[in-house]
Amino acid sequence: MPALTATDREFFSLLNAVAYGNAFSPERPAQIRRLVPGASPDELARDREALARVVEARLPPFREDVRRGALPADDLRLVRDGFLYVCYHRHVPRVDALIELQLSGGDAPVADALAASITAELAQAGIAEAAALRYFGLFFQLRRAFHFLARSLSGESASMLRLKSALWNSLFTHDMQGYQDGLWRRMEDFSTLLLGETGSGKGAAAAAIGRSQFIPYLPQKRRFATSFTDSFLDINLAQFPESLIESELFGHRKGAFTGAIADHLGVFSRCSSYGALFLDEIGEVPVPVQIKLLRVLQERSFTPLGSSERQRFAGRVIAATNQPLARLRASGRFRDDFYYRLCSDVIEVPPLRERIAESPRELEELVATLVQRVGGEPSQRLAGQVLDVLRRDLPRDYPWPGNVRELEQAVRRILLTGHFSGEPRGAVAGGMQGLAAAVEAGGLTARELLAAYCAHLYRRLGSYAAVAARTGLDRRTVRSHIDSEPSQPP
């Protein structure tokens, strides 16, 4: 039986490390340069298909041996991975077009021609149709992950690259070969917990995971099993009073309680088996609800209110909080057993001030992305105007207490009014420490204390309704307190 030479084995082993490695790992550029000798980093950044062409040029001598399986098992796998790598890159433009089509159309598009093309090409490498269809699903997942991690999470600072690398592992594990060998069908067993300040982008990170789950292709129906546009559901738990959280999570049957005039599907019922459910503000969940959520995670089933029929939940759970979990757990407000069911993966989302401190270009990239999001298409002129106003109106070390959410509203305000003042310096610098000092000094009236606390919650939670739910006040009272608080921005 023929075998690879030492040189060929070294080449394909290096390629294996690239193909199955983390797309955002710091080692990846150096690995690619070793496989494309003579190319500079700038050249490789401009020509992303350079490595695929180098691999394709090495494959012809092995084509027949691979098709017949006439290589030792380890060598066969290495070379076959080379054929997979080339096939993937050859079809990237068509897979990207499929993603854009699905984004614009919503429903899962017909993809039979593309599936047939890929399975036919992989058959030449001795890959059976069932495995080739699974690879097609993996190709589609990989490109979606690139799309949502690279485009939805703008920025190339060190902390953002760490975040993207962590999210990639959350999708494909640290060993994509192991993922491909079988973990792809069991990722619902891995929960992800996102930590970070309000407005830092936890929702965007969760959506990137949720919309990049593996979705099988169904050849008999000539489409994917579901649309990735419908595979991500989110719920902000801080927006609901305790009496309604269970209904929103698990649903209810008509007559289950006063006011239940019709059946209602909760988010666990609506979540696709190939999707993910994002539980935002998980730190706000009352302990009795934590116990029920724990059972769902353990048993993968739940019962709607007023029903005895158990339903299966086959999706993945992503949760997030801006609160210090160690403090919540120590106080008994967050159960340890619930935490340990959620923490298969714990990912920190960096605050905007950290990203800008690491890379001043981070602000420029974010502003360009936000201007495009607001205007519908890129505009260097508008992005330049926004940056000029930010540099003129804000101190150089402005800490962006509202993070990316605050920056997005700053972009909108500048496009409307031509200026942005940010939060007053005292409010930014003082925060809860300033409030605590004022309380310690005994210098606040009861109304001032309540107004300051409501304003603090509003900066964290982002809505009057959320503050009302937290404090037990009605929404109009909350708004009057916040509007009277001098540190609240206009």
URRA-V797950 format. One line per field, one symbol per residue. phi: phi as a letter, one per 20 degrees, with the letter a starting at -180 (. if undefined). psi: psi as a letter, one per 30 degrees, with the letter a starting at -180 (. if undefined). burial: b if it has 24 or more other ideal C-beta (glycine too) atoms within 12 Angstrom, else e. A space follows every 10 residues. Layout:
BEGIN
phi->???
psi->???
burial->???
END
This chain:
BEGIN
phi->.fbfffffff fffffgfffd effdffefgf ffffecfnee gfffffdfdg fffffgfeeg fdgffffeme cggfffffff fffffffgff dggfffffff fffeenffef cfffffffff ffffemefff fffffgffgf fgfffgffff efdfocfgff ffffffffff edmfcfffff frfgecfffd ecdddrfgne offfffffff edffcfedff dlaffbeffd ecccbeffed fgfdgffffd nbegnfbgne ebfceefffe fffdcbddde lffeffggfg fffgffffdl bbcffmcdee deddeddccb bdeffgffff enecffffgf eeegbdceef ffffffffbg fgffffffff ffffenbfbf ffffffffff ffedfgdgel felfffffff gffffednbb emfggfffff lfffffffff fmddffffff fffffffffe enbfffffff eneefffgff fffeefefff
psi->kllkleeeee efeeeeeeeg lkfgkffeee eeeffikfkl eeeeeeifge eeeeeeffee ffeeeeefhh lleeeeeeee eeeeeeeeee geeeeeeeee eeeefelklk geeeeeeeee efefggklee eeeeeeeeee eeeeeeeeee efilkgleee eeeeeeeeef eglfjfeeee ffffggfffj lkkkkllkgf geeeeeeeee gglkjlkjef fhllflkffg gkklkjfffk leffeeeeef lllkgflkfi flkkklfeef kkfgakkjjl hfffkleeee eeeeeeeefh llklkglgjk kkjgakkkll lgljeeeeee fgfjkeeeef ffhekkkkkk leeeeeeejf feeeeeeeee eeeefflkje eeeeeeeeee eefklegkgi fgbeeeeeee eeeeeefglk fakkeeeeee bfeeeeeeee fggkleeeee eeeeeeeeee fgleeeeeee fglleeeeee eeffkffkl.
burial->eeebeeebbe bbbbbbbbbb bbbbbeebbe bbeebbeeee eeebeeeeeb bbebbbebbe ebeebbeeee beeebbbbbb bbbbbbbbbb bbebbbebbe bbeeeeebbe beebbeebbe bbebbbbeee ebbbbbbbbb bbbbbbbbbb bbbbbbbebb bbbbbbbbbb bbbeebeebb eeebeebbeb bbbbbbbbbb bbbbbbbbbb bbbbbbbebe eebbbbbbbb bbbbbbbbbb beebbbbbbb bbbeebeeee eeebebbbbb bbbbbbbbbb bbbbbbeebb ebbbebbeeb ebbbbeeeee bebbbbbbbb bbbebeebee eebbbeebbe bbbbbbbbbb bbbbbbeeee ebbbbbbbbb bebbeeeeee ebbebbbebb eeebeeebbb bbbbbbbbbb bebbbeeeeb ebbeeebbee beebbeeeee eeeeeeeeeb bbbbbbbbbb bbbbebbbbb bebeeeebee bbeebebbbe
END
